[in-house]
Amino acid sequence: MSDALDVSLRLVKAQTALVRRFDSRLGSLYGVSLADFMVLLHLGRAEGGRMRRVDLAGALGLTASGVTRGLGPLERIGLVVREADARDARVAYAALTDAGRERLADCLKAAGQVAAEVFAAPEWAPAEVETLSALLTRMGGTGLPEDRGAGA
């Protein structure tokens, strides 16, 4: 097996383990998955706490139908609402509700705790975490947009 394939498979396995940790914590405490949390986080960091569904799909790396399927449960539990564009009936927005903002704030704390546990010293030195971040960014793992004060 090539070194490139070996490291790729190790990265996939590590990603799976990380998703499992986030899903477990977020699900047990707040009834949301990591995927749900990512939706809430993107909306919370968007201007006005809302995004066009097509833009949300792009930000999440999903198809438009994937976003629709993901938003359904969040809409049913009152964390997200669908908003129409007053100027263009073809455009639909996903927007955080007040309950969604509260849940996002709670989830951010829990997700921060998971991340701190994963990258805790002495196993991880701060320089190693910084290096890993740079390497993942080089691979296309860009971070989230900066918080614009929408409640996140």
N, C-alpha and C positions, 0 to 999 in steps of 0.2 A: 504494500500500500504506500502511496506517495505521502510525503510529509504534508502537502497541501490538503489531500483528502483526509488524512488523520486529524489535522487541526480543525478542519471543517466539521467533521463528525463530532469531535469533542465540543466544539462551540454549540452545535445543535443539542447535544446532551446537556450541556450547562444551561442553555436557554430553557430547555424543558424543565429542568430542576428548579430554575428561578421562577418560571411561570407557576409551577406547582406551589411553591412557597407563598407567592403573592396571592394566588387563588385561595389557598387554604386560610390565610389570615383575613383577607378582605371578605371572603365568603362567610366565615364563622362569625366575624364581628359585625359586618354591615350588609350581608346578603348580596354582595356584588362580586363579579369576577374581575380579573385583571383587565380583560377586554372592556368591561363596563367602566372600570376606573379610567382607562385610557380615553374613552369617549367623554366622560365627565371632565377629565383634566384638559382635554383639548377645548371643550366648550368653555370651561372656566377661564382659560387663558386667552380666549378669543375676544375681540372687541364687542362689548355689550353682552358677553356671555352667550353668544349665539354664532352659528356658522351655517352657511349654505350646506345642504346635505352633500352636494357634490364635492365641495371643498373638504368637508369632514372625511369623506371617503378617501380623498387623495392623501390627507394628513395621516390617516390610519393605515394606508396601503390596502384598502378594501375596494370592492366594487360598490356601485350605488345600491344594488340589491342587498349586499352584505351589510351596509350601513342601515338600510331599512329594517332588516331582520334584527340587527343589534339594538336599534333604538326602540323597537316595539316593547320589550319588557321594561325598559327604563321609562317609557311613556306610561305604561300601565301602572307602575308603582309611584308615579308622580314626580320623578326626578328630572324629566325632560318633557318639553312640549313641542309640538309642531307649530310653526308660525308661517303664514303666507306672506309673500312680498306684496306690499300695497301697489307697487308699480308694475309687477310682472307676475301674473298668475301661474306661470310655469316654474317659478322659483319657490322652493320650500326651504325653510330654515329649521334647524334643531336648536332649541334654546334651553338653558338650565332654568329650572324653577327655583324658588327659594329653598325648597326641600332638597333639591339637587345641589345647591351651593353648600348647604349644611352637610350633606352626605359627603361631598367632595372634601370639605375641610377635615372631616373625621377620617376619611380614607387616606388623605395625605399624611396624616400623623401615623397611621398604621403602616402605610407603605414606606415611610421614612424609617420606621423601626425595623422593618424587614431588611431594607437596604443596609442599615447600620449593622445588623446582625450578620448579613452575608459578607460584608467587607470589614469586619471587626479586626482590630489588632489583637494579637501579634501576627495572625495569619497574613494580613494585608497591611503593608506600609502605605501611607498616603501617596508616596511617589508611584507605587505600583498601581494604585487605583487611577491616578492621573494618566499613567502610561496606557493602561487598558482603555480608558475613555478615549484617548487620542487614536489608538489603534481601531477601535470600533467605529469612530467617526470616519476614519479613512476608508473603512469598509462600507460606509453608507449609513451607519447608525447615528444619524444626526439627532440632536436633542430636541426638546420641545421648544416652541416659541416662548419668549419671555412672558411672564405674568403681566397682564395689562390692567391689573386691579379689578378684575371681574369677579372677585370673590375667591380666587384660588390662592 
